[in-house]
Amino acid sequence: MAGELVSGTVKWFNDEKGYGFIEREGGKDVFVHHSAINGSGRKTLLEGQRVTMEVTQGPKGPQAENVTPN
């Protein structure tokens, strides 16, 4: 089931561990795992980077899927 499409800004991303958080516009921070990032090669995000994503409900709260760096 697809979530709503929203914009956000990467709050932090730990490249070694492969996860971080995205600050959603007008909402709670969203967990992001490297496997949810669209693209080929090494999948990582940079602090302050703008992204578009779908927000779904994960086991511990909001979770990003189909993350596309802008």
Secondary structure, DSSP 8 states (H G I E B T S, - for coil): ---EEEEEEEEEEETTTTEEEEEETTS--EEEEGGGB-SSSS----TT-EEEEEEEEETTEEEEEEEEE-
